[in-house]
Amino acid sequence: MNENFTLSERGRRRVAIENVAPEIDAGIFAIKRTVGERVPVEADIFADSHDSLAAVLKFRHEKNPEWTETPMEFLTNDRWRGEFVVTELGNYFYTIEAWVDQFKSWRKDLQKKLDAGQNVSVELQAGIKLIEAAAQRATARDAENLLAWAKELSVGENVTGGSIEKRVMDEDLSELASRYPDRHFATKYEKELRVVVERELARFGAWYEMFPRSFGGFKGVEEQLPRIAKMGFDILYLPPVHPIGKSFRKGKNNSVKCAPGEPGSPWAIGSSEGGHKSIHPELGTLGDFKNLISRAKEFKIEIALDIAFQCSPDHPGVKEHPEWFRHRPDGSIQYAENPPKKYQDIVPFDFECDDWKNLWLELKSIFEFWIAQGVNIFRVDNPHTKPFAFWEWCLGELKAKNPELIFLAEAFTRPKPMYELAKLGFTQSYNYFPWRNSKDELEKYFTELTQSSVAEFFRPNLWPNTPDILAQSLQTDGRAAFAIRLILAATLGASYGIYGPAFELCENTPREPGSEEYLNSEKYKIKRWDLSAPQNLENLIARVNQIRRENPALQSNRNLKFHPTDNEQLIAYTKSNDDASDTILTVVNLSPHYRHSGWLTLPLAEFGLDQKKTFQMHDLLSDARYLWNGEKNYVELNPEKTSAHIFRLRRHVRTEHDFDYFA
């Protein structure tokens, strides 16, 4: 309402539209959805006086210049709501238009006078004019019906009630008149808000990370595909596959001294054998890599590639473009530091250099090269150490041509930079899950991620471990701790991932006390994993991923709700799909050492359950079934047997032979 209207324009646009949601940072940034998802939109819509209002939610895909409209419904206290479904990749736009509904206002006031037994002759004449005006805006057949209605009212004899009142208040005719309102003075919301629509893997998927060099290169990774597929993973993520520098190469456990034959860190990118657009020869050829991508598709797995915008001192680009790097006073190129840590084997790009435009173009071309090889999913290393403006430009350019791309931000940083990267175009993000352990921490954090405006633009990807992070919760508590963190990640989040063999085999030895670095980390050495070891979690992982795929409730972050228990070691939460036909209740014992029990309270009415009748709970992990009664029920979990229940509550038709409400 603060636009520079002329006096006449402002005076005739009586409706105000405020507090539109979702709207991120005053409409600067887009919200996110995947194909097939709903976009509910709410707003405060009001006007002077007591006239009736009408409003529509307008939306369109970027390829379509014409708006589609859907009516908005009044909720309460001037709050209105509408929604639409996105069906194509790319950008959608939405806005709101609202107006004073002259016909509904007339009909409402007429009803009051009829109820009071007043003469309404003049009011009927006013109504006839409104109906005739609507007929002028209507299609041919509707116009005929409206004119017939107006004529019927104009010859009416009893103008204080009876048959005329019945015809005036006919709902079908009233709806017909409201279908063709006078919107000449409608208020249009001043912004066209944007929705970025991505494919399903942007919302729901399971990631598996592995180092190809520990399996003999790309051909060895191919041999692992059946096992990875059997466990139910959708995305196989590979750390950088490029040549590794030799200068200042790090040795075992990040030692500054590298013994002969030690492979170095894959993140020290570039050597005489090539840079970011080259393959490490010990992993195979570019043809081998493309064969891996093709072979993975046969198992319905996509390959994700790590992109790290940094170089080893041996990277060809360091010699070809020294102007792209920061130099110290002695003329040497500045290596990466995060005091007190020093990364002498890595030199960062200088995004403030004079030749920054060409640097940006070259970095974008790295993505473009791998996209041309068939990669559509990228995990981006430390994006929070590069300018926000670069990511907004780079990701925007790439997605405009390739809307199927997915970018995972490895952004272990402060909340505001993490959220900013998501707004600027990153599809998903790492987050604080590895360090949220208690019931209170988990409930507060995931309430923020799923129930606030953050959920409109930020998609968390939950990783209980990474090659860089061996969380304290995994270091001392054995196999049960890994099972607990797996189930929490897979059921709290629609997207989650594991640093594969290390997690499967419950690798939990830190480099030193208090460290989150692995002892003998795979980042600095080639490891030989015994995947048949008895502590392997393969079967549990496979079962959890199967449960996720079979239950739509677990495929979104928007429907998470926590439920009270009387034991702080027991956390309980449900997820439901949009129509509540599929509901999953997860109960986890957060203690890896001790049996815990308690009473769980569920709002049965929300699930369509009668508090007075017995219902069945089906544990999808163990296949056990339990009969529950009332809102409060007893649960007990012993980590020596199982640390969690994943219950399914699904509606089915009751028969005379079936006393269960859910199966």
VEXFIDREN-72692 format. One record per residue (C-alpha): x, y, z; residue in one letter; residue number from 1. Coordinates in steps of 0.2 Angstrom, whole numbers, plus 5000, padded with zeros to 4 digits. Layout:
// residues N
((X Y Z) "A" NUM)
...
//
This chain:
// residues 663
((5000 5000 5000) "M" 1)
((5015 5011 4999) "N" 2)
((5016 5013 4980) "E" 3)
((5015 5030 4972) "N" 4)
((4997 5029 4966) "F" 5)
((4988 5044 4959) "T" 6)
((4974 5049 4970) "L" 7)
((4960 5042 4959) "S" 8)
((4969 5025 4958) "E" 9)
((4972 5023 4976) "R" 10)
((4954 5028 4980) "G" 11)
((4946 5014 4970) "R" 12)
((4957 5000 4976) "R" 13)
((4950 4996 4992) "R" 14)
((4958 4979 4997) "V" 15)
((4974 4977 5006) "A" 16)
((4985 4961 5004) "I" 17)
((4998 4959 5017) "E" 18)
((5009 4946 5026) "N" 19)
((5010 4934 5011) "V" 20)
((5017 4917 5016) "A" 21)
((5028 4909 5009) "P" 22)
((5038 4924 5005) "E" 23)
((5057 4923 5008) "I" 24)
((5066 4939 5012) "D" 25)
((5052 4951 5005) "A" 26)
((5052 4940 4989) "G" 27)
((5070 4941 4985) "I" 28)
((5073 4923 4985) "F" 29)
((5062 4908 4979) "A" 30)
((5054 4894 4989) "I" 31)
((5058 4876 4984) "K" 32)
((5047 4862 4979) "R" 33)
((5049 4846 4969) "T" 34)
((5037 4840 4955) "V" 35)
((5020 4835 4961) "G" 36)
((5021 4845 4978) "E" 37)
((5008 4857 4984) "R" 38)
((5011 4875 4987) "V" 39)
((5000 4882 5000) "P" 40)
((4999 4901 5001) "V" 41)
((4991 4912 5014) "E" 42)
((4989 4931 5016) "A" 43)
((4980 4944 5026) "D" 44)
((4967 4951 5015) "I" 45)
((4955 4965 5021) "F" 46)
((4946 4981 5016) "A" 47)
((4937 4995 5023) "D" 48)
((4918 4993 5029) "S" 49)
((4910 4976 5030) "H" 50)
((4909 4971 5011) "D" 51)
((4912 4954 5006) "S" 52)
((4929 4950 4998) "L" 53)
((4935 4937 4985) "A" 54)
((4953 4932 4981) "A" 55)
((4962 4921 4969) "V" 56)
((4979 4914 4970) "L" 57)
((4987 4916 4953) "K" 58)
((5001 4905 4947) "F" 59)
((5011 4900 4931) "R" 60)
((5026 4891 4924) "H" 61)
((5040 4902 4917) "E" 62)
((5036 4895 4900) "K" 63)
((5018 4901 4901) "N" 64)
((5014 4919 4900) "P" 65)
((4996 4916 4905) "E" 66)
((4991 4915 4923) "W" 67)
((4980 4901 4930) "T" 68)
((4969 4905 4945) "E" 69)
((4962 4896 4959) "T" 70)
((4950 4903 4973) "P" 71)
((4957 4907 4990) "M" 72)
((4947 4903 5005) "E" 73)
((4944 4913 5021) "F" 74)
((4951 4905 5036) "L" 75)
((4949 4917 5051) "T" 76)
((4953 4935 5056) "N" 77)
((4956 4941 5039) "D" 78)
((4967 4927 5034) "R" 79)
((4965 4918 5017) "W" 80)
((4972 4902 5010) "R" 81)
((4974 4894 4993) "G" 82)
((4986 4882 4985) "E" 83)
((4992 4875 4968) "F" 84)
((5002 4860 4963) "V" 85)
((5018 4861 4953) "V" 86)
((5020 4848 4939) "T" 87)
((5035 4854 4929) "E" 88)
((5054 4857 4932) "L" 89)
((5060 4875 4932) "G" 90)
((5052 4891 4939) "N" 91)
((5034 4894 4944) "Y" 92)
((5028 4912 4949) "F" 93)
((5013 4915 4960) "Y" 94)
((5004 4931 4966) "T" 95)
((4987 4936 4973) "I" 96)
((4973 4947 4967) "E" 97)
((4958 4952 4978) "A" 98)
((4943 4963 4976) "W" 99)
((4927 4968 4984) "V" 100)
((4914 4956 4979) "D" 101)
((4899 4967 4975) "Q" 102)
((4887 4953 4972) "F" 103)
((4890 4944 4988) "K" 104)
((4890 4960 4998) "S" 105)
((4873 4964 4990) "W" 106)
((4866 4947 4994) "R" 107)
((4872 4947 5012) "K" 108)
((4864 4964 5015) "D" 109)
((4848 4958 5006) "L" 110)
((4847 4943 5017) "Q" 111)
((4847 4954 5033) "K" 112)
((4833 4965 5026) "K" 113)
((4823 4950 5021) "L" 114)
((4825 4942 5039) "D" 115)
((4819 4958 5046) "A" 116)
((4804 4958 5035) "G" 117)
((4808 4974 5026) "Q" 118)
((4803 4980 5009) "N" 119)
((4817 4976 4997) "V" 120)
((4811 4983 4980) "S" 121)
((4825 4995 4978) "V" 122)
((4838 4982 4983) "E" 123)
((4831 4970 4970) "L" 124)
((4833 4982 4957) "Q" 125)
((4851 4985 4962) "A" 126)
((4854 4966 4962) "G" 127)
((4846 4964 4945) "I" 128)
((4859 4977 4938) "K" 129)
((4873 4967 4946) "L" 130)
((4867 4951 4938) "I" 131)
((4865 4959 4921) "E" 132)
((4883 4966 4923) "A" 133)
((4889 4949 4927) "A" 134)
((4880 4942 4911) "A" 135)
((4890 4954 4901) "Q" 136)
((4906 4946 4907) "R" 137)
((4900 4928 4906) "A" 138)
((4902 4915 4893) "T" 139)
((4887 4913 4881) "A" 140)
((4877 4899 4891) "R" 141)
((4881 4907 4908) "D" 142)
((4876 4924 4902) "A" 143)
((4859 4916 4896) "E" 144)
((4856 4909 4913) "N" 145)
((4861 4925 4922) "L" 146)
((4849 4936 4911) "L" 147)
((4835 4923 4914) "A" 148)
((4838 4925 4933) "W" 149)
((4838 4944 4932) "A" 150)
((4822 4944 4922) "K" 151)
((4813 4932 4934) "E" 152)
((4818 4944 4949) "L" 153)
((4812 4959 4939) "S" 154)
((4794 4952 4937) "V" 155)
((4793 4946 4955) "G" 156)
((4778 4952 4965) "E" 157)
((4782 4947 4983) "N" 158)
((4797 4957 4987) "V" 159)
((4797 4954 5006) "T" 160)
((4799 4935 5006) "G" 161)
((4792 4919 4999) "G" 162)
((4797 4913 4981) "S" 163)
((4808 4928 4977) "I" 164)
((4818 4926 4993) "E" 165)
((4821 4908 4988) "K" 166)
((4827 4913 4971) "R" 167)
((4838 4927 4977) "V" 168)
((4847 4915 4989) "M" 169)
((4849 4900 4977) "D" 170)
((4867 4894 4979) "E" 171)
((4869 4889 4962) "D" 172)
((4864 4905 4954) "L" 173)
((4874 4915 4967) "S" 174)
((4889 4905 4963) "E" 175)
((4886 4908 4944) "L" 176)
((4886 4927 4947) "A" 177)
((4901 4927 4958) "S" 178)
((4910 4917 4944) "R" 179)
((4910 4933 4934) "Y" 180)
((4915 4947 4946) "P" 181)
((4919 4965 4942) "D" 182)
((4938 4965 4945) "R" 183)
((4941 4982 4937) "H" 184)
((4947 4989 4954) "F" 185)
((4955 4973 4961) "A" 186)
((4971 4974 4971) "T" 187)
((4985 4965 4964) "K" 188)
((4999 4960 4975) "Y" 189)
((5014 4970 4970) "E" 190)
((5026 4955 4969) "K" 191)
((5027 4940 4958) "E" 192)
((5035 4927 4970) "L" 193)
((5045 4912 4963) "R" 194)
((5045 4893 4966) "V" 195)
((5060 4883 4961) "V" 196)
((5054 4866 4956) "V" 197)
((5066 4851 4956) "E" 198)
((5065 4833 4954) "R" 199)
((5061 4820 4967) "E" 200)
((5079 4817 4972) "L" 201)
((5081 4835 4978) "A" 202)
((5068 4831 4991) "R" 203)
((5070 4812 4995) "F" 204)
((5085 4801 4993) "G" 205)
((5098 4790 5002) "A" 206)
((5117 4794 4998) "W" 207)
((5132 4783 5000) "Y" 208)
((5150 4789 5000) "E" 209)
((5165 4779 4995) "M" 210)
((5183 4782 4990) "F" 211)
((5186 4774 4973) "P" 212)
((5204 4771 4976) "R" 213)
((5201 4760 4990) "S" 214)
((5191 4748 4979) "F" 215)
((5204 4748 4964) "G" 216)
((5196 4763 4954) "G" 217)
((5180 4764 4944) "F" 218)
((5180 4746 4939) "K" 219)
((5181 4741 4957) "G" 220)
((5166 4753 4961) "V" 221)
((5156 4745 4948) "E" 222)
((5158 4728 4957) "E" 223)
((5151 4736 4972) "Q" 224)
((5135 4743 4964) "L" 225)
((5124 4727 4967) "P" 226)
((5128 4728 4986) "R" 227)
((5125 4747 4986) "I" 228)
((5109 4744 4977) "A" 229)
((5103 4730 4988) "K" 230)
((5105 4742 5003) "M" 231)
((5093 4754 4995) "G" 232)
((5104 4769 4991) "F" 233)
((5099 4781 4977) "D" 234)
((5115 4791 4975) "I" 235)
((5133 4785 4975) "L" 236)
((5144 4800 4980) "Y" 237)
((5163 4800 4975) "L" 238)
((5176 4812 4983) "P" 239)
((5186 4821 4970) "P" 240)
((5192 4810 4956) "V" 241)
((5206 4821 4949) "H" 242)
((5225 4820 4949) "P" 243)
((5232 4824 4966) "I" 244)
((5247 4836 4968) "G" 245)
((5264 4830 4975) "K" 246)
((5270 4846 4982) "S" 247)
((5267 4847 5001) "F" 248)
((5257 4831 4999) "R" 249)
((5250 4825 5016) "K" 250)
((5254 4808 5023) "G" 251)
((5246 4796 5035) "K" 252)
((5234 4805 5048) "N" 253)
((5237 4822 5039) "N" 254)
((5256 4821 5043) "S" 255)
((5266 4835 5034) "V" 256)
((5278 4821 5029) "K" 257)
((5273 4810 5016) "C" 258)
((5281 4793 5014) "A" 259)
((5284 4785 4997) "P" 260)
((5269 4778 4990) "G" 261)
((5256 4787 5000) "E" 262)
((5242 4794 4989) "P" 263)
((5239 4811 4997) "G" 264)
((5222 4819 4999) "S" 265)
((5210 4819 4984) "P" 266)
((5205 4837 4989) "W" 267)
((5223 4843 4984) "A" 268)
((5218 4844 4966) "I" 269)
((5229 4845 4951) "G" 270)
((5246 4839 4945) "S" 271)
((5256 4838 4929) "S" 272)
((5243 4825 4924) "E" 273)
((5229 4838 4924) "G" 274)
((5217 4848 4935) "G" 275)
((5198 4849 4938) "H" 276)
((5193 4842 4921) "K" 277)
((5205 4827 4922) "S" 278)
((5204 4809 4930) "I" 279)
((5217 4802 4941) "H" 280)
((5225 4789 4931) "P" 281)
((5225 4776 4945) "E" 282)
((5206 4777 4945) "L" 283)
((5204 4773 4927) "G" 284)
((5200 4783 4911) "T" 285)
((5186 4796 4907) "L" 286)
((5178 4781 4898) "G" 287)
((5179 4771 4913) "D" 288)
((5170 4784 4923) "F" 289)
((5157 4786 4910) "K" 290)
((5154 4767 4910) "N" 291)
((5152 4768 4929) "L" 292)
((5138 4781 4927) "I" 293)
((5130 4770 4914) "S" 294)
((5131 4755 4924) "R" 295)
((5125 4763 4940) "A" 296)
((5109 4769 4931) "K" 297)
((5105 4750 4928) "E" 298)
((5104 4749 4947) "F" 299)
((5094 4765 4948) "K" 300)
((5109 4774 4956) "I" 301)
((5115 4791 4951) "E" 302)
((5133 4796 4953) "I" 303)
((5137 4812 4962) "A" 304)
((5154 4820 4961) "L" 305)
((5163 4831 4973) "D" 306)
((5168 4848 4966) "I" 307)
((5181 4857 4977) "A" 308)
((5186 4874 4970) "F" 309)
((5204 4874 4976) "Q" 310)
((5221 4868 4969) "C" 311)
((5237 4859 4974) "S" 312)
((5252 4870 4971) "P" 313)
((5255 4858 4956) "D" 314)
((5238 4862 4947) "H" 315)
((5241 4867 4929) "P" 316)
((5230 4883 4933) "G" 317)
((5243 4889 4946) "V" 318)
((5256 4891 4932) "K" 319)
((5243 4897 4918) "E" 320)
((5234 4909 4929) "H" 321)
((5244 4915 4944) "P" 322)
((5233 4930 4945) "E" 323)
((5219 4919 4951) "W" 324)
((5228 4916 4967) "F" 325)
((5233 4926 4982) "R" 326)
((5252 4929 4984) "H" 327)
((5261 4932 5001) "R" 328)
((5274 4946 5002) "P" 329)
((5288 4934 4998) "D" 330)
((5280 4930 4981) "G" 331)
((5274 4913 4986) "S" 332)
((5256 4908 4984) "I" 333)
((5246 4908 5000) "Q" 334)
((5241 4891 5005) "Y" 335)
((5224 4887 5014) "A" 336)
((5223 4889 5033) "E" 337)
((5210 4888 5046) "N" 338)
((5221 4892 5061) "P" 339)
((5229 4883 5069) "P" 340)
((5226 4871 5055) "K" 341)
((5237 4873 5040) "K" 342)
((5234 4865 5023) "Y" 343)
((5250 4867 5014) "Q" 344)
((5245 4855 5000) "D" 345)
((5230 4866 4995) "I" 346)
((5230 4884 4988) "V" 347)
((5213 4893 4987) "P" 348)
((5207 4904 4973) "F" 349)
((5207 4923 4976) "D" 350)
((5189 4928 4972) "F" 351)
((5194 4947 4974) "E" 352)
((5208 4946 4960) "C" 353)
((5207 4958 4946) "D" 354)
((5203 4945 4934) "D" 355)
((5188 4938 4944) "W" 356)
((5176 4937 4929) "K" 357)
((5187 4925 4919) "N" 358)
((5190 4915 4935) "L" 359)
((5171 4914 4938) "W" 360)
((5169 4908 4920) "L" 361)
((5182 4895 4922) "E" 362)
((5175 4888 4938) "L" 363)
((5157 4887 4930) "K" 364)
((5165 4878 4915) "S" 365)
((5171 4864 4927) "I" 366)
((5153 4860 4932) "F" 367)
((5149 4861 4913) "E" 368)
((5162 4848 4909) "F" 369)
((5156 4835 4921) "W" 370)
((5138 4838 4916) "I" 371)
((5143 4834 4898) "A" 372)
((5150 4818 4905) "Q" 373)
((5133 4813 4912) "G" 374)
((5134 4820 4930) "V" 375)
((5119 4829 4937) "N" 376)
((5122 4828 4956) "I" 377)
((5136 4838 4964) "F" 378)
((5142 4839 4982) "R" 379)
((5151 4855 4983) "V" 380)
((5166 4857 4996) "D" 381)
((5166 4871 5008) "N" 382)
((5154 4883 4998) "P" 383)
((5153 4895 5012) "H" 384)
((5172 4900 5009) "T" 385)
((5167 4907 4992) "K" 386)
((5157 4923 4988) "P" 387)
((5138 4922 4989) "F" 388)
((5137 4932 4973) "A" 389)
((5147 4919 4964) "F" 390)
((5135 4905 4969) "W" 391)
((5120 4914 4964) "E" 392)
((5126 4918 4947) "W" 393)
((5135 4901 4944) "C" 394)
((5120 4890 4950) "L" 395)
((5107 4901 4942) "G" 396)
((5116 4899 4925) "E" 397)
((5118 4881 4927) "L" 398)
((5100 4877 4932) "K" 399)
((5093 4888 4919) "A" 400)
((5100 4876 4906) "K" 401)
((5099 4860 4916) "N" 402)
((5084 4861 4929) "P" 403)
((5087 4842 4934) "E" 404)
((5104 4847 4943) "L" 405)
((5106 4844 4961) "I" 406)
((5119 4853 4972) "F" 407)
((5123 4848 4990) "L" 408)
((5132 4861 5000) "A" 409)
((5145 4855 5012) "E" 410)
((5142 4870 5023) "A" 411)
((5146 4866 5041) "F" 412)
((5146 4884 5045) "T" 413)
((5135 4897 5055) "R" 414)
((5116 4896 5052) "P" 415)
((5115 4912 5042) "K" 416)
((5128 4908 5029) "P" 417)
((5121 4890 5028) "M" 418)
((5104 4897 5025) "Y" 419)
((5110 4910 5013) "E" 420)
((5118 4897 5002) "L" 421)
((5101 4888 5002) "A" 422)
((5092 4903 4996) "K" 423)
((5105 4907 4983) "L" 424)
((5102 4890 4974) "G" 425)
((5110 4875 4983) "F" 426)
((5097 4861 4983) "T" 427)
((5102 4853 5000) "Q" 428)
((5114 4856 5014) "S" 429)
((5124 4848 5027) "Y" 430)
((5119 4854 5044) "N" 431)
((5121 4851 5063) "Y" 432)
((5113 4834 5064) "F" 433)
((5130 4826 5069) "P" 434)
((5131 4836 5085) "W" 435)
((5112 4836 5090) "R" 436)
((5111 4821 5102) "N" 437)
((5099 4824 5116) "S" 438)
((5080 4823 5115) "K" 439)
((5079 4842 5118) "D" 440)
((5092 4846 5105) "E" 441)
((5084 4835 5092) "L" 442)
((5067 4842 5095) "E" 443)
((5072 4860 5095) "K" 444)
((5083 4859 5079) "Y" 445)
((5071 4849 5069) "F" 446)
((5056 4859 5074) "T" 447)
((5066 4874 5067) "E" 448)
((5071 4865 5051) "L" 449)
((5053 4858 5047) "T" 450)
((5040 4870 5055) "Q" 451)
((5047 4887 5052) "S" 452)
((5049 4897 5036) "S" 453)
((5066 4889 5035) "V" 454)
((5057 4873 5028) "A" 455)
((5052 4883 5012) "E" 456)
((5070 4885 5006) "F" 457)
((5082 4874 5016) "F" 458)
((5083 4855 5013) "R" 459)
((5094 4847 5026) "P" 460)
((5103 4831 5021) "N" 461)
((5107 4821 5037) "L" 462)
((5124 4813 5038) "W" 463)
((5129 4804 5055) "P" 464)
((5147 4803 5049) "N" 465)
((5158 4810 5035) "T" 466)
((5177 4807 5031) "P" 467)
((5180 4823 5041) "D" 468)
((5168 4820 5055) "I" 469)
((5168 4805 5067) "L" 470)
((5156 4812 5079) "A" 471)
((5158 4810 5098) "Q" 472)
((5142 4800 5099) "S" 473)
((5149 4787 5088) "L" 474)
((5167 4785 5096) "Q" 475)
((5163 4776 5112) "T" 476)
((5146 4768 5111) "D" 477)
((5148 4754 5099) "G" 478)
((5137 4747 5086) "R" 479)
((5121 4752 5095) "A" 480)
((5126 4770 5093) "A" 481)
((5128 4768 5074) "F" 482)
((5111 4760 5073) "A" 483)
((5103 4774 5083) "I" 484)
((5110 4788 5072) "R" 485)
((5106 4778 5056) "L" 486)
((5087 4777 5061) "I" 487)
((5087 4795 5067) "L" 488)
((5094 4801 5051) "A" 489)
((5084 4791 5039) "A" 490)
((5067 4795 5048) "T" 491)
((5069 4813 5054) "L" 492)
((5075 4818 5036) "G" 493)
((5069 4814 5019) "A" 494)
((5087 4815 5013) "S" 495)
((5102 4807 5022) "Y" 496)
((5119 4799 5019) "G" 497)
((5133 4789 5026) "I" 498)
((5151 4789 5023) "Y" 499)
((5149 4771 5018) "G" 500)
((5161 4757 5023) "P" 501)
((5166 4767 5039) "A" 502)
((5148 4768 5045) "F" 503)
((5143 4750 5039) "E" 504)
((5158 4743 5049) "L" 505)
((5155 4755 5064) "C" 506)
((5173 4762 5062) "E" 507)
((5174 4773 5078) "N" 508)
((5193 4776 5083) "T" 509)
((5198 4794 5083) "P" 510)
((5215 4800 5078) "R" 511)
((5217 4806 5096) "E" 512)
((5206 4810 5111) "P" 513)
((5194 4824 5108) "G" 514)
((5197 4824 5089) "S" 515)
((5183 4821 5076) "E" 516)
((5196 4815 5064) "E" 517)
((5197 4796 5060) "Y" 518)
((5213 4787 5065) "L" 519)
((5221 4781 5049) "N" 520)
((5209 4792 5039) "S" 521)
((5204 4786 5021) "E" 522)
((5207 4804 5016) "K" 523)
((5226 4801 5017) "Y" 524)
((5228 4782 5013) "K" 525)
((5220 4768 5003) "I" 526)
((5211 4756 5014) "K" 527)
((5205 4738 5012) "R" 528)
((5188 4736 5020) "W" 529)
((5182 4719 5026) "D" 530)
((5164 4722 5021) "L" 531)
((5159 4704 5028) "S" 532)
((5164 4708 5046) "A" 533)
((5151 4703 5059) "P" 534)
((5147 4720 5065) "Q" 535)
((5142 4725 5048) "N" 536)
((5126 4735 5048) "L" 537)
((5121 4731 5030) "E" 538)
((5105 4722 5034) "N" 539)
((5098 4736 5045) "L" 540)
((5103 4749 5032) "I" 541)
((5094 4739 5019) "A" 542)
((5078 4737 5029) "R" 543)
((5078 4755 5034) "V" 544)
((5079 4761 5016) "N" 545)
((5066 4749 5011) "Q" 546)
((5054 4756 5024) "I" 547)
((5058 4773 5017) "R" 548)
((5054 4769 4999) "R" 549)
((5038 4760 5004) "E" 550)
((5031 4774 5015) "N" 551)
((5028 4791 5007) "P" 552)
((5026 4798 5024) "A" 553)
((5045 4797 5026) "L" 554)
((5049 4805 5010) "Q" 555)
((5046 4823 5015) "S" 556)
((5052 4835 5029) "N" 557)
((5036 4845 5030) "R" 558)
((5025 4834 5041) "N" 559)
((5036 4830 5056) "L" 560)
((5028 4831 5073) "K" 561)
((5036 4826 5090) "F" 562)
((5025 4818 5103) "H" 563)
((5028 4818 5122) "P" 564)
((5036 4804 5132) "T" 565)
((5039 4803 5151) "D" 566)
((5057 4797 5148) "N" 567)
((5070 4809 5141) "E" 568)
((5079 4795 5133) "Q" 569)
((5064 4791 5122) "L" 570)
((5061 4802 5108) "I" 571)
((5045 4799 5097) "A" 572)
((5039 4808 5082) "Y" 573)
((5027 4805 5067) "T" 574)
((5027 4809 5049) "K" 575)
((5011 4808 5038) "S" 576)
((5009 4810 5019) "N" 577)
((4997 4824 5013) "D" 578)
((4980 4815 5015) "D" 579)
((4986 4806 5031) "A" 580)
((4983 4789 5023) "S" 581)
((5001 4784 5028) "D" 582)
((5007 4788 5045) "T" 583)
((5024 4782 5052) "I" 584)
((5028 4783 5071) "L" 585)
((5046 4782 5076) "T" 586)
((5051 4779 5094) "V" 587)
((5070 4779 5097) "V" 588)
((5080 4774 5113) "N" 589)
((5093 4788 5113) "L" 590)
((5104 4778 5125) "S" 591)
((5115 4765 5117) "P" 592)
((5119 4756 5133) "H" 593)
((5103 4754 5143) "Y" 594)
((5085 4748 5142) "R" 595)
((5073 4762 5143) "H" 596)
((5054 4762 5145) "S" 597)
((5040 4775 5147) "G" 598)
((5023 4781 5142) "W" 599)
((5020 4789 5125) "L" 600)
((5006 4800 5121) "T" 601)
((4998 4801 5104) "L" 602)
((4984 4813 5098) "P" 603)
((4973 4799 5092) "L" 604)
((4959 4810 5085) "A" 605)
((4972 4817 5072) "E" 606)
((4975 4800 5066) "F" 607)
((4956 4796 5065) "G" 608)
((4957 4784 5080) "L" 609)
((4943 4781 5093) "D" 610)
((4951 4783 5110) "Q" 611)
((4939 4770 5117) "K" 612)
((4944 4756 5104) "K" 613)
((4959 4745 5102) "T" 614)
((4971 4748 5088) "F" 615)
((4986 4739 5081) "Q" 616)
((5004 4745 5079) "M" 617)
((5015 4736 5066) "H" 618)
((5033 4738 5069) "D" 619)
((5041 4738 5052) "L" 620)
((5059 4734 5059) "L" 621)
((5054 4718 5068) "S" 622)
((5037 4714 5060) "D" 623)
((5030 4713 5077) "A" 624)
((5012 4719 5080) "R" 625)
((5006 4727 5096) "Y" 626)
((4988 4731 5102) "L" 627)
((4987 4748 5109) "W" 628)
((4972 4757 5118) "N" 629)
((4969 4775 5122) "G" 630)
((4981 4790 5120) "E" 631)
((4994 4784 5132) "K" 632)
((5004 4768 5128) "N" 633)
((5019 4759 5135) "Y" 634)
((5035 4757 5125) "V" 635)
((5051 4748 5130) "E" 636)
((5067 4747 5120) "L" 637)
((5083 4737 5124) "N" 638)
((5098 4742 5113) "P" 639)
((5105 4724 5115) "E" 640)
((5090 4719 5104) "K" 641)
((5084 4735 5095) "T" 642)
((5085 4753 5098) "S" 643)
((5069 4759 5089) "A" 644)
((5052 4755 5083) "H" 645)
((5046 4761 5066) "I" 646)
((5027 4759 5067) "F" 647)
((5016 4760 5052) "R" 648)
((4998 4767 5055) "L" 649)
((4988 4765 5039) "R" 650)
((4970 4766 5037) "R" 651)
((4960 4752 5030) "H" 652)
((4941 4747 5029) "V" 653)
((4935 4738 5044) "R" 654)
((4926 4722 5041) "T" 655)
((4916 4711 5053) "E" 656)
((4932 4700 5054) "H" 657)
((4944 4714 5057) "D" 658)
((4945 4723 5073) "F" 659)
((4961 4733 5069) "D" 660)
((4960 4751 5063) "Y" 661)
((4977 4751 5056) "F" 662)
((4989 4738 5049) "A" 663)
//
